[in-house]
Amino acid sequence: MKSKYVLLLAVCFLIFFVRCTTAPLAGGSDNPDFVVVGSVKDTNGSPARNAIVSIIPESYNPVSDEPLSSFMTDTTDILGNYRLVVLQKGVYNLQGIDPQKGTRLLVNGISVAEDTSLVNSVTMATPGAVKIALPTTGINRESGYIYVPGTSIAVFLDSQKDSVIIDSIPAGNLQVLAYAEIAGSDSFAIRFNVPVESGKTTEVVNSLWRYSCRIFLNTTVEGADVAGDVALFPVLIRLNENNFDFSKVQPDGADIRFTKSDNSALSYEIESWDAGDKRAQIWVKVDTVYGNNSTQHIVMYWGNPDVVGRSDAGTVFDTANSFVGVWHMNEEPLTGKAAIKDRTVNGHNATSLGAMTSANSCDGIIGKALSFDGVDDYLDAGNVSVTGKYTIGLWVLLDTLEKSQRFIFKDSCYTLWYDNDTASVRVEHMSTTTWWRGYPQDSGTQVPMVKGKWHYLTGTFDGSFLRLYKNGTELSVTEKITVLPRTSSDPLWIGKAWNIDFVDGTMDEVRIEGTARQADWIRLCYMNQRIDDLLTNFE
C-alpha cells in the first residue's frame, strides 16, 4: 500500500511541479493554440514569483488520465505573471503552489473559448486538509482512491483504515470529491462542494450522502439579536430554489438529514415539501442556540437515494419540553375530522367547522396557513388544558379591526384575542375562584394591531405575571396575579369564542405550551420565523 501512495505522489509531482518554458505548441490552423494568462499574488499582496501554476481540464483524473502537456504548466516571473497553453476550448481549473512558502491556490471553472483568455489575479493562501470518513459499502480499499477532478490531488485508500486524510489542499471550495478504482473506468462523487479553510481540516462524514451545506445560526445584532442561550429550540429551515437544488434530493425529501458541527444527529420534522414549487419548511431541534454568536452552525445532508425518511414531529415538539399543542395550519380543512394536525404526541388534532373548504388553505408566514371568514369558520381541538405556567401564541393577519376576534379560546380557562373595545390584544385566564385576569383589569399596556399585516403574538404566565409580546418584544405586563388557570373538559377553539368573535383573517403556527417561555425564546421564534428570517444563513 505504501508503494502505491509513493507512486501516486511521484506521478503528481511530475504532472504539477515541472518547471516549463513558455514556447507555444506547434499547432497548425486546424488545431490552434489557446493561451491563458494571468498573475499570482503572495499572501501579503506582492507578486508571487517562482510559483508553479498549471491549467487542468475540469474532469481530469490525475491517476488514470494521461500526463498533462508541459505547456500547461508555467513558473511565474518576477511580476507573478504566467502564460499557459492548451489545445482545446473547454472549462479548466487553475492550480498553483509556491514551493518556497508552501502556499497554494485553486480556481475552478475557467472558460477557455478565445485565442487568449485572461484570468483575474489570484492570491495564494495557506492550504488546509480534508479528512474523509469512508463509506462502509461501495468501495474497494485495496485498489480504490479518492481524487479531486480537475486537479493533481489524489490519495489511495488504506485497507486498514476507516478514513483518509488529504493534506496540502488549496483553501477554497472543492467542487467534487470523487472515488475511483485503478482497474475500473467508473467513478462516483463522495461529496460535492467541500469547503477548505486555511490551516484547518475539513471533516467529510456521512459520505453516503453526496451533498452537504452548513447553516449558520447568527444571534448577534447583525442577525437575530438574541443575547442569551436558548435550549431545545426548534429552528425553522426554509428551502427554496435560491438556496437549494431540489433535483438532487429524493422527491419527498426523505434523504434530508441534520447534524451538529460535531456530527451528532439532530431531530427534525418536515412540515411541508413541495418539489414542484421548490419550497420546503423544516423544523430542526437544536439542543442549544448560543446567544450573541455568529459561528455556530448545523449541517444539512442530502443526496442518498437508498434511505427512508426520519421526519419526527413528536421529537422536535417534545412534550417533555413543555409543548402541549402545535398546529402548523398547513393542512386542507376539507379533508375531514381531525384534519388539522397537532404535531405533538398529545394528538390534539383539530376539526374545521363552519364553511371551511380547500380554498381556506392559503399562503402564510411558514408555508401554508388557514384563512377564516369572520362568519362561522373555526377549529375545534378538543380538551387542551394548561394547569399552571403557560405560553400561548400564533402568527395572525386580520382583515378587519372593526370587531373583537378570538384567536385562541378555551371557555373560562385561557384566551388570546383582539378586543375592539380597547383596540388591543389581550391575554387572560380565569381561575376557579376569580373572573378573567389580565389586561386591562390587572393593569398593563395597550397592544394595538394593524389591519392587513402579519403579527407574531405571544402571551405568557409565569405564576405571577401575565406578559404580552408582539413581534418578539414584550409590550405589556400586568400587576401580580397569583391565581392559576382553571381546567375543564371544554374544547379549545381556534378562531372564535362561543358563537361570537369569529376571526376574519389568516392564522398560522398556533402553539400552546405548558411553561412561560423566556423573552429570548420568544424573540428567537419571531426573528427565525419572519419572512426574512434573520437567524439562519446558508454556506
Phi and psi in degrees as a GROMACS rama.xvg file:
@    title "Ramachandran Plot"
@    xaxis  label "Phi"
@    yaxis  label "Psi"
@TYPE xy
-61.9821  -38.6942  LYS-2
-65.1146  -34.6126  SER-3
-62.0208  -43.6993  LYS-4
-65.9164  -41.799  TYR-5
-63.4962  -42.1502  VAL-6
-61.0623  -43.9223  LEU-7
-61.7067  -42.3756  LEU-8
-62.4735  -38.6024  LEU-9
-64.3182  -41.9844  ALA-10
-61.192  -46.7786  VAL-11
-62.789  -36.2082  CYS-12
-63.6076  -44.2363  PHE-13
-65.2017  -36.7827  LEU-14
-67.4583  -42.822  ILE-15
-104.444  -27.2555  PHE-16
-109.889  12.482  PHE-17
-77.4203  130.015  VAL-18
-81.9248  130.647  ARG-19
-123.504  162.698  CYS-20
-84.7322  173.917  THR-21
-114.755  22.5301  THR-22
-68.6201  143.47  ALA-23
-71.1696  159.163  PRO-24
-71.4329  153.716  LEU-25
-87.026  74.1357  ALA-26
-107.266  150.974  GLY-27
-92.6315  -172.411  GLY-28
-67.7269  -25.0481  SER-29
-79.3038  -12.7713  ASP-30
-141.268  68.6658  ASN-31
-69.8725  158.568  PRO-32
-85.3626  149.117  ASP-33
-120.687  123.925  PHE-34
-101.979  136.553  VAL-35
-120.248  123.924  VAL-36
-127.469  156.501  VAL-37
179.39  -169.729  GLY-38
-140.862  158.573  SER-39
-125.781  138.419  VAL-40
-111.48  151.718  LYS-41
-76.5535  172.378  ASP-42
-61.5037  -24.4049  THR-43
-92.2663  4.78364  ASN-44
92.7569  -7.15906  GLY-45
-82.2191  161.203  SER-46
-58.3997  136.832  PRO-47
-93.1559  95.4317  ALA-48
-84.2718  150.768  ARG-49
63.2077  22.1372  ASN-50
-80.932  145.413  ALA-51
-100.963  122.497  ILE-52
-123.726  135.698  VAL-53
-128.711  147.867  SER-54
-110.487  130.289  ILE-55
-133.379  132.35  ILE-56
-54.8961  141.14  PRO-57
-64.2317  -21.5174  GLU-58
-100.315  8.5432  SER-59
-62.0425  133.926  TYR-60
-107.464  113.712  ASN-61
-69.5622  -12.1789  PRO-62
-94.532  -46.2613  VAL-63
-97.7725  -21.6721  SER-64
-84.8877  161.343  ASP-65
-64.4295  150.45  GLU-66
-58.3887  150.832  PRO-67
-69.4819  151.271  LEU-68
-61.4164  144.503  SER-69
-62.2571  -24.1582  SER-70
-77.6332  -4.45279  PHE-71
-91.731  4.91255  MET-72
-129.953  140.942  THR-73
-145.963  160.632  ASP-74
-108.608  129.882  THR-75
-66.7023  148.502  THR-76
-85.8669  -168.316  ASP-77
-63.5489  -22.5439  ILE-78
-96.2461  4.53795  LEU-79
81.0273  12.6664  GLY-80
-85.8799  150.913  ASN-81
-137.423  160.816  TYR-82
-140.815  121.682  ARG-83
-122.746  152.395  LEU-84
-130.187  131.571  VAL-85
-126.584  159.327  VAL-86
-93.6825  -19.2656  LEU-87
-128.989  147.391  GLN-88
-65.4583  156.412  LYS-89
156.905  -169.181  GLY-90
-110.091  131.232  VAL-91
-130.225  164.108  TYR-92
-112.866  150.533  ASN-93
-110.698  124.618  LEU-94
-125.107  140.271  GLN-95
-149.599  159.344  GLY-96
-146.04  143.105  ILE-97
-98.3823  105.168  ASP-98
-61.1794  -27.1405  PRO-99
-78.3651  -40.7677  GLN-100
-101.423  -16.1673  LYS-101
79.2704  3.24959  GLY-102
-74.5975  157.705  THR-103
-142.951  169.648  ARG-104
-147.822  154.974  LEU-105
-149.865  123.616  LEU-106
-120.672  122.872  VAL-107
-94.7697  153.62  ASN-108
70.1732  43.358  GLY-109
-85.7993  117.326  ILE-110
-87.425  122.122  SER-111
-108.505  106.337  VAL-112
-133.739  -12.0092  ALA-113
-113.068  168.999  GLU-114
-57.1265  -39.3292  ASP-115
-131.229  128.862  THR-116
-116.238  130.045  SER-117
-102.509  124.498  LEU-118
-98.0511  134.943  VAL-119
-58.1526  149.619  ASN-120
-56.7936  138.879  SER-121
-120.773  142.779  VAL-122
-105.79  131.64  THR-123
-65.3343  157.145  MET-124
-148.382  157.676  ALA-125
-62.5313  131.765  THR-126
-73.824  169.281  PRO-127
-123.944  -160.934  GLY-128
-144.254  162.892  ALA-129
-130.442  128.593  VAL-130
-109.618  123.876  LYS-131
-112.962  119.522  ILE-132
-78.3724  118.777  ALA-133
-73.5739  144.413  LEU-134
-62.2647  151.399  PRO-135
-80.8643  -15.7288  THR-136
-135.009  160.48  THR-137
84.724  6.29498  GLY-138
-132.038  157.8  ILE-139
-114.534  110.628  ASN-140
-79.0189  -6.58918  ARG-141
-86.4736  -37.5722  GLU-142
-125.759  3.71994  SER-143
-86.8978  159.888  GLY-144
-149.742  159.407  TYR-145
-115.872  136.323  ILE-146
-143.394  164.833  TYR-147
-106.863  107.312  VAL-148
-54.6378  140.429  PRO-149
80.4982  17.0935  GLY-150
-142.836  179.423  THR-151
-94.8192  9.7052  SER-152
-85.5627  121.897  ILE-153
-162.745  154.421  ALA-154
-152.131  138.843  VAL-155
-79.3133  151.497  PHE-156
-77.8856  157.662  LEU-157
-113.841  121.028  ASP-158
-62.0169  -15.8739  SER-159
-96.1741  -0.742434  GLN-160
-124.721  148.189  LYS-161
-93.0777  -0.790515  ASP-162
-146.708  167.15  SER-163
-141.097  142.764  VAL-164
-114.539  130.204  ILE-165
-111.92  115.287  ILE-166
-103.067  179.261  ASP-167
54.4396  43.7685  SER-168
-95.081  132.788  ILE-169
-56.1466  138.998  PRO-170
-66.0222  145.528  ALA-171
139.229  -139.302  GLY-172
-126.687  120.948  ASN-173
-85.4446  117.45  LEU-174
-66.0956  -35.2072  GLN-175
-147.194  137.8  VAL-176
-108.02  121.698  LEU-177
-118.997  157.588  ALA-178
-118.413  141.6  TYR-179
-151.737  171.649  ALA-180
-123.758  151.976  GLU-181
-58.0226  -45.3995  ILE-182
-88.6091  -4.5894  ALA-183
-101.041  160.298  GLY-184
-104.188  -12.417  SER-185
-94.7937  154.52  ASP-186
-143.733  160.801  SER-187
-145.21  157.784  PHE-188
-78.0466  131.677  ALA-189
-83.3922  -42.3359  ILE-190
-161.148  139.395  ARG-191
-97.9039  151.671  PHE-192
52.9003  70.8168  ASN-193
-100.196  116.295  VAL-194
-76.4887  138.665  PRO-195
-124.622  124.01  VAL-196
-107.167  143.736  GLU-197
-55.6559  129.511  SER-198
72.4134  5.7966  GLY-199
-121.958  162.034  LYS-200
-110.395  119.95  THR-201
-85.701  128.174  THR-202
-98.277  124.729  GLU-203
-102.232  107.378  VAL-204
-117.428  176.584  VAL-205
49.8253  50.5532  ASN-206
-73.5336  -1.43097  SER-207
-78.0601  -12.3288  LEU-208
-97.1279  124.733  TRP-209
-83.1134  -16.857  ARG-210
-128.309  149.007  TYR-211
-154.522  158.515  SER-212
-151.9  155.86  CYS-213
-94.9148  137.867  ARG-214
-116.706  110.916  ILE-215
-85.3926  143.587  PHE-216
-109.948  101.245  LEU-217
-99.0104  108.155  ASN-218
-107.427  11.3488  THR-219
-73.486  179.198  THR-220
-65.2062  -21.8947  VAL-221
-79.6722  -11.014  GLU-222
-118.459  -121.255  GLY-223
-75.0575  -16.187  ALA-224
57.513  56.2751  ASP-225
-120.187  123.076  VAL-226
-83.8462  -35.831  ALA-227
-98.5207  159.347  GLY-228
-69.2223  145.54  ASP-229
-126.045  122.508  VAL-230
-95.8182  147.058  ALA-231
52.8017  51.17  LEU-232
-100.279  130.818  PHE-233
-81.0906  105.179  PRO-234
-84.1832  130.583  VAL-235
-84.9354  125.741  LEU-236
-112.804  118.575  ILE-237
-101.995  126.657  ARG-238
-107.389  141.17  LEU-239
-150.911  179.542  ASN-240
-66.8921  -15.2432  GLU-241
-85.6173  -22.5514  ASN-242
-122.142  2.51645  ASN-243
-155.077  141.174  PHE-244
-100.196  102.625  ASP-245
-69.6117  -12.5887  PHE-246
-77.9917  -10.716  SER-247
-99.0928  8.78079  LYS-248
-131.057  160.153  VAL-249
-58.0855  151.742  GLN-250
-55.5676  -30.3538  PRO-251
-106.27  10.2157  ASP-252
73.9313  19.8121  GLY-253
-63.2798  -24.2213  ALA-254
-93.238  6.46322  ASP-255
-66.5638  136.678  ILE-256
-142.391  157.429  ARG-257
-134.916  142.048  PHE-258
-137.146  163.276  THR-259
-74.5685  175.27  LYS-260
-65.0913  -21.6009  SER-261
-91.8021  10.7491  ASP-262
76.816  10.7381  ASN-263
-69.9017  132.292  SER-264
-67.6736  144.543  ALA-265
-115.656  137.493  LEU-266
-71.4765  148.692  SER-267
-150.469  160.002  TYR-268
-131.974  127.172  GLU-269
-84.4481  106.15  ILE-270
-67.8072  -46.7217  GLU-271
-153.661  150.318  SER-272
-141.29  115.695  TRP-273
-125.64  91.9047  ASP-274
-66.5762  -32.6209  ALA-275
-66.5577  -44.5294  GLY-276
-86.2409  -5.23641  ASP-277
56.9617  54.7364  LYS-278
-143.793  140.905  ARG-279
-150.037  149.465  ALA-280
-125.56  125.528  GLN-281
-132.153  136.929  ILE-282
-105.696  126.245  TRP-283
-118.632  124.979  VAL-284
-83.7229  114.771  LYS-285
-106.94  128.005  VAL-286
-62.5449  -37.8442  ASP-287
-147.16  124.432  THR-288
-97.4822  116.599  VAL-289
-78.5244  135.802  TYR-290
-75.6435  150.236  GLY-291
48.3081  52.075  ASN-292
-138.716  137.681  ASN-293
-121.24  2.23241  SER-294
-103.268  -15.9343  THR-295
-65.5778  137.711  GLN-296
-146.406  156.393  HIS-297
-114.135  167.063  ILE-298
-120.995  133.188  VAL-299
-107.249  134.172  MET-300
-119.346  147.972  TYR-301
-160.184  172.259  TRP-302
94.4254  42.3815  GLY-303
-130.631  106.189  ASN-304
-76.5045  -5.13433  PRO-305
-106.404  10.869  ASP-306
-116.371  161.611  VAL-307
-105.045  162.981  VAL-308
-70.1962  153.539  GLY-309
-128.944  25.6893  ARG-310
-61.8357  130.006  SER-311
-145.981  92.4589  ASP-312
-64.2056  -36.1911  ALA-313
-63.7191  -28.324  GLY-314
-79.8127  -36.0199  THR-315
-69.6655  -49.1167  VAL-316
-101.645  69.0218  PHE-317
-76.5818  131.907  ASP-318
-63.9649  -25.7927  THR-319
-66.9877  -17.8154  ALA-320
-102.207  24.2537  ASN-321
76.1782  11.9106  SER-322
-76.4038  127.19  PHE-323
-101.787  -43.1091  VAL-324
-154.006  137.644  GLY-325
-137.133  117.714  VAL-326
-118.525  112.632  TRP-327
-73.8225  -19.95  HIS-328
65.7375  27.6632  MET-329
-102.876  5.24279  ASN-330
-91.2978  161.261  GLU-331
-83.0047  128.108  GLU-332
-68.5288  -18.2369  PRO-333
-75.2024  -9.57741  LEU-334
-77.2622  0.0346799  THR-335
119.917  -173.204  GLY-336
-60.2169  138.421  LYS-337
59.5602  31.2592  ALA-338
-75.052  -27.6559  ALA-339
-89.9067  103.503  ILE-340
-79.7101  137.203  LYS-341
-84.7502  125.094  ASP-342
-85.3843  1.81636  ARG-343
-88.4344  169.069  THR-344
-74.0955  -6.53014  VAL-345
-66.1869  -26.4142  ASN-346
67.5292  37.1793  GLY-347
-80.1371  60.1101  HIS-348
-69.0859  137.872  ASN-349
-102.326  147.075  ALA-350
-108.067  134.128  THR-351
-81.6251  141.409  SER-352
-133.784  167.525  LEU-353
91.1469  -140.024  GLY-354
-112.671  34.8641  ALA-355
-73.7716  136.287  MET-356
-132.456  -172.404  THR-357
-60.3046  -25.6883  SER-358
-66.3661  -18.3524  ALA-359
-77.1488  -13.3135  ASN-360
-81.9228  119.662  SER-361
-142.379  171.32  CYS-362
-66.8799  134.868  ASP-363
-122.316  -156.379  GLY-364
-74.161  -39.5973  ILE-365
-122.692  89.2441  ILE-366
67.4027  -132.604  GLY-367
-85.5245  154  LYS-368
-137.997  -176.018  ALA-369
-120.773  133.17  LEU-370
-96.7493  149.92  SER-371
-127.797  138.863  PHE-372
-87.0593  -4.46226  ASP-373
77.5318  3.97018  GLY-374
-111.648  -57.134  VAL-375
-149.26  8.22312  ASP-376
-79.9472  133.25  ASP-377
-167.244  171.044  TYR-378
-117.782  142.553  LEU-379
-114.069  113.784  ASP-380
-102.025  8.62395  ALA-381
74.8916  -163.75  GLY-382
-77.2768  105.626  ASN-383
-122.088  99.8201  VAL-384
-106.283  150.263  SER-385
-121.418  140.357  VAL-386
-109.084  -7.75962  THR-387
-159.382  -114.149  GLY-388
-65.5063  149.414  LYS-389
-158.298  163.753  TYR-390
-135.745  130.493  THR-391
-130.016  139.009  ILE-392
-169.291  172.192  GLY-393
-173.48  170.826  LEU-394
-98.542  136.257  TRP-395
-146.828  141.63  VAL-396
-125.96  120.143  LEU-397
-99.6408  137.886  LEU-398
-88.987  -11.3525  ASP-399
-150.566  150.915  THR-400
-118.62  17.2805  LEU-401
-87.5958  3.15875  GLU-402
-151.146  162.45  LYS-403
-74.9944  147.578  SER-404
-145.337  128.951  GLN-405
-98.2701  112.944  ARG-406
-77.2708  -51.3365  PHE-407
-130.2  125.08  ILE-408
-149.005  121.08  PHE-409
-120.17  114.56  LYS-410
-51.3268  124.366  ASP-411
61.2604  23.1181  SER-412
-126.39  -66.6618  CYS-413
-156.076  157.879  TYR-414
-160.543  151.099  THR-415
-131.508  124.07  LEU-416
-157.441  168.303  TRP-417
-105.146  124.998  TYR-418
-104.575  115.064  ASP-419
-66.5194  -31.5819  ASN-420
-65.0138  -40.6147  ASP-421
-98.3883  -2.21865  THR-422
51.8687  46.035  ALA-423
-148.696  152.099  SER-424
-73.3867  143.419  VAL-425
-134.432  140.573  ARG-426
-122.307  129.941  VAL-427
-147.669  159.743  GLU-428
-143.796  159.435  HIS-429
-115.053  141.701  MET-430
-102.832  179.669  SER-431
-73.3658  -14.7538  THR-432
-119.715  -7.81084  THR-433
-130.821  165.042  THR-434
-79.7344  -172.957  TRP-435
-57.4841  134.824  TRP-436
-117.028  138.976  ARG-437
148.405  -161.549  GLY-438
-78.191  138.647  TYR-439
-96.0506  -2.59585  PRO-440
-64.9731  -23.982  GLN-441
-114.977  36.0737  ASP-442
71.937  -165.279  SER-443
114.087  -171.225  GLY-444
-130.604  143.284  THR-445
-62.4617  135.799  GLN-446
-124.492  95.0454  VAL-447
-78.1552  166.93  PRO-448
-123.263  165.849  MET-449
-119.342  128.135  VAL-450
-62.0304  138.381  LYS-451
76.1648  13.145  GLY-452
-126.205  140.825  LYS-453
-71.6209  137.388  TRP-454
-129.558  139.558  HIS-455
-101.656  109.285  TYR-456
-110.319  133.575  LEU-457
-141.296  129.405  THR-458
-116.352  138.345  GLY-459
-130.482  150.636  THR-460
-132.242  119.93  PHE-461
-101.469  14.8634  ASP-462
97.4821  -12.5263  GLY-463
-134.839  -35.2369  SER-464
-135.85  143.013  PHE-465
-95.4428  127.865  LEU-466
-121.093  145.888  ARG-467
-125.378  128.078  LEU-468
-115.699  140.074  TYR-469
-125.025  126.608  LYS-470
52.322  43.7113  ASN-471
81.1804  3.1981  GLY-472
-120.116  131.514  THR-473
-70.4244  124.401  GLU-474
-118.27  -15.0122  LEU-475
-149.744  139.554  SER-476
-141.465  137.186  VAL-477
-83.9158  174.445  THR-478
-68.6841  172.706  GLU-479
-63.5198  130.718  LYS-480
-126.588  120.732  ILE-481
-105.027  -9.88612  THR-482
-80.3758  142.717  VAL-483
-92.6077  157.256  LEU-484
-65.5778  142.078  PRO-485
-70.935  149.643  ARG-486
-112.735  151.338  THR-487
-160.409  175.714  SER-488
-91.2355  3.83806  SER-489
-64.3048  149.07  ASP-490
-76.5155  155.971  PRO-491
-84.2988  126.33  LEU-492
-108.28  134.629  TRP-493
-112.139  105.218  ILE-494
116.002  2.71909  GLY-495
-166.869  171.553  LYS-496
-135.054  130.422  ALA-497
48.4108  -126.27  TRP-498
-115.288  33.4543  ASN-499
-136.241  178.951  ILE-500
56.7857  39.6095  ASP-501
-68.1759  139.261  PHE-502
-73.8192  132.172  VAL-503
-113.539  90.7934  ASP-504
164.251  -156.347  GLY-505
-126.5  137.602  THR-506
-126.427  146.568  MET-507
-145.324  149.576  ASP-508
48.2957  69.5039  GLU-509
-88.1911  132.45  VAL-510
-135.596  139.507  ARG-511
-120.189  127.794  ILE-512
-132.344  143.456  GLU-513
-91.9461  35.9467  GLY-514
-154.347  162.678  THR-515
-91.1073  102.546  ALA-516
-63.3839  143.42  ARG-517
-76.7663  165.146  GLN-518
-59.5238  -38.0979  ALA-519
-65.6072  -38.2832  ASP-520
-61.0943  -48.5934  TRP-521
-65.2891  -41.6605  ILE-522
-64.9774  -39.8845  ARG-523
-64.7853  -38.2871  LEU-524
-57.2554  -49.4281  CYS-525
-63.5926  -48.0811  TYR-526
-67.6046  -29.7331  MET-527
-80.5428  -38.893  ASN-528
-88.0848  -19.575  GLN-529
-58.6501  157.365  ARG-530
-55.1206  -38.0263  ILE-531
-94.6243  19.1913  ASP-532
14.0966  103.604  ASP-533
-95.9754  6.47943  LEU-534
-95.1353  -48.6107  LEU-535
-96.4462  142.691  THR-536
-136.958  127.265  ASN-537
-89.9625  133.973  PHE-538
